[in-house]
């Protein structure tokens, strides 16, 4: 009984309370932009040597800027793609060292994750300003380390759950087009998820992007926050 009580208390203090606070209350965490006509497409879990180049081709064809929250170990393995993302004018954010959930990380592992990730990106010659935790999960030290390294934490306001094997390209497209609002930060993926999930995302965007443009939306990278586009804190 005492062991169970100890586990419950530790879980509350280390995971449950910090996670709730940072996703629902904290004024340091961004969920959406304040804008009349701008939206931000964001892509997690890459860069991926198979899917990210296809996605970049699509974005280039449509003159769309997006944000890539990169996994540091994948960035160093796929340097050419990583540099292409930057060269083509997209924003870069950090998405951990190897996509391990904060809920499964001990305090020293969380610290190591940040320090190693940032060192990797620095060695690649890039200074990151943004951070998104894997799965959007926080432990007690996640936001502490984001603050320590002067990273702006960015979550999202709309997700079509494109990683799931239960959604089709049509599902992803309709979810975005039918639910989008000005200022939305859209969570998508260019790696991981169910088998060929990123291809379904790319197929969905083939149709969704032109429709969103017809609806009057402009696409921005998340670094617009630093250029005067305002944002809303999580609430």
The 8 nearest C-alpha neighbors of each residue, nearest first, counted from 0:
[[1, 3, 2, 4, 5, 6, 7, 8],
 [2, 0, 4, 3, 5, 6, 7, 8],
 [1, 3, 5, 0, 4, 6, 7, 8],
 [4, 2, 6, 0, 5, 1, 7, 8],
 [3, 5, 1, 7, 2, 6, 0, 8],
 [4, 6, 2, 8, 3, 7, 1, 9],
 [7, 5, 3, 9, 4, 8, 10, 2],
 [6, 8, 4, 10, 5, 9, 11, 3],
 [9, 7, 11, 5, 10, 6, 12, 4],
 [8, 10, 6, 12, 11, 7, 13, 5],
 [11, 9, 7, 14, 13, 8, 12, 6],
 [12, 10, 15, 8, 9, 16, 14, 13],
 [11, 13, 9, 10, 16, 14, 8, 15],
 [12, 14, 139, 10, 138, 9, 11, 15],
 [15, 13, 138, 10, 17, 11, 18, 16],
 [14, 16, 11, 18, 17, 10, 19, 12],
 [15, 17, 19, 18, 11, 12, 14, 20],
 [18, 16, 20, 139, 19, 14, 15, 138],
 [19, 17, 137, 15, 21, 16, 20, 14],
 [20, 18, 16, 22, 17, 21, 23, 15],
 [21, 19, 24, 17, 23, 18, 22, 25],
 [20, 22, 25, 18, 19, 23, 24, 17],
 [21, 23, 19, 20, 18, 24, 233, 25],
 [22, 24, 234, 20, 233, 19, 21, 25],
 [25, 23, 20, 234, 21, 233, 22, 26],
 [26, 24, 21, 27, 20, 28, 233, 23],
 [25, 27, 232, 28, 233, 24, 29, 234],
 [28, 26, 25, 29, 232, 152, 151, 233],
 [27, 29, 152, 26, 232, 233, 153, 25],
 [30, 28, 232, 153, 233, 154, 31, 231],
 [29, 31, 155, 154, 233, 156, 232, 153],
 [32, 30, 183, 184, 231, 182, 230, 156],
 [33, 31, 230, 182, 231, 34, 229, 183],
 [34, 32, 230, 229, 182, 231, 31, 35],
 [35, 33, 182, 37, 36, 32, 181, 229],
 [34, 36, 181, 37, 182, 33, 216, 180],
 [35, 37, 216, 181, 34, 217, 215, 38],
 [38, 36, 217, 182, 216, 34, 181, 218],
 [37, 39, 182, 183, 218, 181, 184, 219],
 [40, 38, 184, 219, 218, 220, 185, 41],
 [39, 41, 185, 65, 184, 66, 38, 186],
 [42, 40, 66, 186, 67, 185, 65, 187],
 [41, 43, 188, 187, 67, 189, 68, 66],
 [42, 44, 188, 68, 45, 67, 189, 69],
 [43, 45, 190, 70, 69, 188, 189, 191],
 [46, 44, 47, 190, 69, 189, 43, 70],
 [45, 47, 51, 74, 73, 69, 81, 48],
 [46, 48, 45, 51, 49, 50, 190, 189],
 [47, 49, 50, 51, 46, 77, 52, 80],
 [50, 48, 47, 51, 52, 53, 190, 46],
 [49, 51, 53, 47, 52, 189, 48, 54],
 [50, 52, 54, 47, 53, 189, 46, 55],
 [53, 51, 55, 54, 50, 56, 49, 48],
 [54, 52, 56, 50, 51, 55, 57, 49],
 [53, 55, 51, 57, 56, 52, 201, 58],
 [56, 54, 52, 58, 57, 53, 59, 51],
 [57, 55, 59, 53, 54, 58, 60, 52],
 [56, 58, 54, 60, 55, 59, 61, 53],
 [59, 57, 63, 55, 61, 60, 56, 62],
 [58, 60, 62, 56, 61, 57, 55, 63],
 [59, 61, 57, 58, 62, 56, 63, 55],
 [60, 62, 58, 59, 63, 57, 208, 209],
 [63, 61, 59, 60, 58, 64, 57, 218],
 [64, 62, 58, 61, 218, 59, 65, 219],
 [63, 65, 89, 219, 220, 218, 88, 62],
 [66, 64, 220, 40, 89, 41, 219, 39],
 [65, 67, 90, 41, 220, 89, 91, 221],
 [66, 68, 42, 91, 41, 69, 92, 43],
 [69, 67, 92, 43, 93, 94, 91, 42],
 [68, 70, 94, 45, 93, 44, 67, 71],
 [69, 71, 94, 73, 95, 96, 44, 72],
 [72, 70, 96, 74, 116, 73, 69, 95],
 [71, 73, 75, 74, 70, 96, 97, 76],
 [74, 72, 76, 70, 71, 75, 46, 77],
 [75, 73, 71, 77, 76, 72, 78, 81],
 [74, 76, 78, 72, 73, 77, 71, 119],
 [77, 75, 73, 74, 78, 72, 71, 46],
 [78, 76, 74, 75, 80, 79, 73, 81],
 [79, 77, 81, 75, 80, 74, 76, 82],
 [78, 80, 82, 81, 77, 83, 76, 74],
 [79, 81, 83, 82, 78, 77, 84, 46],
 [82, 80, 78, 84, 83, 79, 74, 77],
 [81, 83, 85, 79, 84, 80, 86, 78],
 [82, 84, 86, 80, 85, 81, 87, 79],
 [85, 83, 81, 82, 87, 86, 89, 80],
 [84, 86, 82, 88, 83, 87, 89, 81],
 [87, 85, 83, 88, 84, 82, 89, 81],
 [88, 86, 85, 84, 89, 83, 59, 64],
 [89, 87, 85, 86, 64, 90, 84, 65],
 [88, 90, 65, 64, 85, 66, 84, 87],
 [91, 89, 66, 220, 222, 67, 221, 65],
 [90, 92, 67, 66, 68, 127, 89, 93],
 [93, 91, 68, 129, 130, 127, 67, 69],
 [92, 94, 130, 68, 69, 95, 129, 131],
 [93, 95, 70, 69, 68, 131, 132, 130],
 [96, 94, 70, 98, 97, 93, 116, 112],
 [95, 97, 71, 116, 112, 70, 72, 98],
 [96, 98, 99, 95, 70, 72, 71, 73],
 [99, 97, 95, 133, 96, 100, 70, 94],
 [98, 100, 97, 101, 133, 103, 104, 95],
 [99, 101, 102, 103, 133, 98, 104, 136],
 [102, 100, 104, 103, 137, 138, 136, 99],
 [101, 103, 100, 104, 138, 14, 137, 136],
 [104, 102, 101, 100, 105, 99, 138, 108],
 [103, 105, 101, 108, 102, 109, 106, 100],
 [104, 106, 108, 107, 109, 103, 101, 102],
 [107, 105, 109, 108, 110, 104, 140, 139],
 [106, 108, 110, 109, 105, 111, 104, 112],
 [109, 107, 111, 105, 106, 110, 104, 112],
 [108, 110, 112, 106, 107, 111, 104, 105],
 [111, 109, 107, 108, 113, 112, 114, 106],
 [110, 112, 108, 114, 109, 113, 115, 107],
 [113, 111, 109, 110, 96, 115, 114, 108],
 [112, 114, 116, 110, 111, 115, 117, 109],
 [113, 115, 111, 117, 116, 112, 118, 110],
 [116, 114, 118, 112, 117, 113, 111, 119],
 [117, 115, 96, 113, 119, 71, 118, 114],
 [116, 118, 120, 114, 119, 115, 121, 113],
 [117, 119, 121, 115, 116, 120, 114, 122],
 [120, 118, 122, 116, 117, 121, 115, 71],
 [119, 121, 123, 117, 122, 118, 125, 116],
 [122, 120, 124, 118, 123, 125, 119, 117],
 [123, 121, 119, 124, 120, 118, 125, 117],
 [122, 124, 120, 121, 125, 119, 75, 78],
 [123, 125, 121, 122, 120, 126, 119, 82],
 [126, 124, 121, 120, 123, 127, 122, 91],
 [125, 127, 121, 128, 124, 120, 117, 123],
 [126, 128, 129, 92, 125, 91, 93, 150],
 [129, 127, 150, 151, 92, 126, 149, 130],
 [128, 130, 92, 151, 150, 152, 127, 93],
 [131, 129, 93, 152, 92, 151, 150, 94],
 [130, 132, 94, 153, 152, 154, 93, 133],
 [133, 131, 135, 94, 136, 134, 130, 95],
 [134, 132, 135, 100, 98, 94, 136, 131],
 [135, 133, 136, 132, 100, 131, 98, 101],
 [134, 136, 132, 133, 154, 131, 137, 22],
 [137, 135, 134, 132, 101, 18, 133, 100],
 [138, 136, 18, 141, 101, 17, 14, 139],
 [137, 139, 14, 141, 101, 140, 13, 17],
 [138, 140, 13, 17, 141, 14, 137, 12],
 [141, 139, 143, 138, 142, 144, 106, 109],
 [142, 140, 143, 138, 144, 137, 139, 145],
 [141, 143, 145, 144, 140, 146, 137, 139],
 [144, 142, 140, 146, 141, 145, 147, 139],
 [145, 143, 147, 146, 142, 141, 140, 148],
 [144, 146, 142, 150, 148, 147, 143, 149],
 [147, 145, 149, 143, 144, 148, 150, 142],
 [146, 148, 144, 145, 149, 143, 150, 142],
 [147, 149, 145, 146, 150, 144, 113, 117],
 [150, 148, 146, 147, 145, 151, 128, 144],
 [149, 151, 128, 145, 129, 148, 146, 130],
 [150, 152, 129, 130, 128, 153, 149, 145],
 [153, 151, 130, 28, 131, 129, 150, 29],
 [154, 152, 29, 131, 28, 130, 30, 151],
 [153, 155, 30, 29, 131, 135, 152, 28],
 [156, 154, 30, 184, 157, 185, 186, 31],
 [155, 157, 184, 30, 183, 31, 185, 158],
 [158, 156, 185, 155, 184, 186, 183, 159],
 [157, 159, 186, 160, 185, 187, 156, 155],
 [158, 160, 171, 161, 174, 175, 157, 186],
 [161, 159, 158, 162, 163, 187, 166, 171],
 [160, 162, 159, 163, 200, 171, 187, 196],
 [163, 161, 192, 160, 196, 193, 164, 188],
 [164, 162, 165, 161, 193, 166, 160, 192],
 [163, 165, 193, 166, 162, 196, 194, 192],
 [164, 166, 163, 167, 162, 193, 161, 160],
 [167, 165, 164, 170, 163, 161, 171, 168],
 [168, 166, 170, 169, 171, 199, 165, 164],
 [167, 169, 203, 199, 171, 170, 202, 172],
 [170, 168, 172, 167, 171, 173, 203, 166],
 [169, 171, 167, 173, 168, 172, 166, 174],
 [172, 170, 168, 174, 159, 169, 173, 203],
 [173, 171, 203, 169, 175, 174, 207, 170],
 [174, 172, 176, 170, 175, 177, 171, 169],
 [175, 173, 171, 172, 177, 159, 176, 178],
 [174, 176, 172, 173, 178, 179, 177, 171],
 [177, 175, 173, 179, 178, 174, 172, 207],
 [178, 176, 174, 173, 175, 179, 172, 180],
 [177, 179, 175, 176, 174, 180, 157, 173],
 [180, 178, 175, 176, 177, 183, 181, 157],
 [181, 179, 183, 182, 178, 38, 36, 37],
 [180, 182, 36, 35, 183, 37, 34, 38],
 [181, 183, 32, 38, 34, 33, 31, 37],
 [182, 184, 38, 31, 156, 181, 180, 185],
 [183, 185, 39, 155, 31, 156, 38, 40],
 [186, 184, 157, 40, 158, 41, 155, 183],
 [185, 187, 158, 41, 155, 157, 42, 184],
 [188, 186, 42, 41, 161, 43, 185, 158],
 [189, 187, 42, 43, 190, 197, 44, 162],
 [188, 190, 197, 45, 51, 42, 50, 43],
 [191, 189, 45, 44, 188, 47, 197, 192],
 [192, 190, 44, 193, 162, 189, 188, 196],
 [193, 191, 162, 196, 163, 194, 190, 197],
 [192, 194, 164, 196, 163, 162, 195, 191],
 [193, 195, 196, 192, 164, 191, 197, 162],
 [196, 194, 198, 197, 193, 199, 192, 191],
 [195, 197, 193, 199, 194, 198, 162, 192],
 [198, 196, 200, 189, 199, 195, 190, 188],
 [199, 197, 201, 200, 196, 195, 202, 50],
 [200, 198, 168, 202, 196, 197, 201, 203],
 [199, 201, 197, 203, 198, 202, 168, 161],
 [200, 202, 198, 204, 203, 199, 54, 197],
 [203, 201, 199, 205, 200, 204, 168, 198],
 [204, 202, 168, 172, 200, 201, 205, 206],
 [203, 205, 207, 201, 206, 208, 202, 200],
 [206, 204, 202, 203, 207, 208, 201, 57],
 [207, 205, 204, 208, 203, 209, 210, 172],
 [206, 208, 204, 210, 172, 209, 205, 203],
 [207, 209, 211, 210, 204, 206, 205, 212],
 [210, 208, 212, 211, 207, 206, 213, 205],
 [211, 209, 213, 207, 212, 208, 214, 206],
 [212, 210, 214, 208, 213, 209, 216, 207],
 [211, 213, 209, 215, 216, 214, 210, 208],
 [212, 214, 210, 215, 211, 209, 216, 208],
 [213, 215, 211, 212, 216, 210, 209, 176],
 [216, 214, 212, 213, 211, 36, 217, 37],
 [215, 217, 36, 212, 37, 211, 214, 218],
 [218, 216, 37, 36, 38, 219, 212, 215],
 [219, 217, 38, 39, 37, 63, 64, 216],
 [220, 218, 39, 64, 65, 38, 221, 37],
 [221, 219, 65, 66, 90, 222, 64, 39],
 [220, 222, 223, 224, 66, 90, 219, 39],
 [221, 223, 224, 220, 225, 90, 226, 219],
 [222, 224, 226, 221, 225, 228, 220, 227],
 [225, 223, 228, 222, 226, 227, 229, 221],
 [224, 226, 223, 222, 227, 228, 221, 229],
 [227, 225, 223, 224, 228, 222, 229, 221],
 [226, 228, 225, 224, 229, 223, 230, 222],
 [229, 227, 224, 223, 226, 230, 225, 33],
 [228, 230, 33, 224, 32, 227, 231, 34],
 [231, 229, 32, 33, 31, 232, 228, 29],
 [230, 232, 31, 32, 33, 29, 30, 233],
 [233, 231, 29, 26, 28, 30, 234, 230],
 [234, 232, 30, 23, 29, 28, 24, 26],
 [233, 23, 24, 232, 25, 22, 26, 231]]
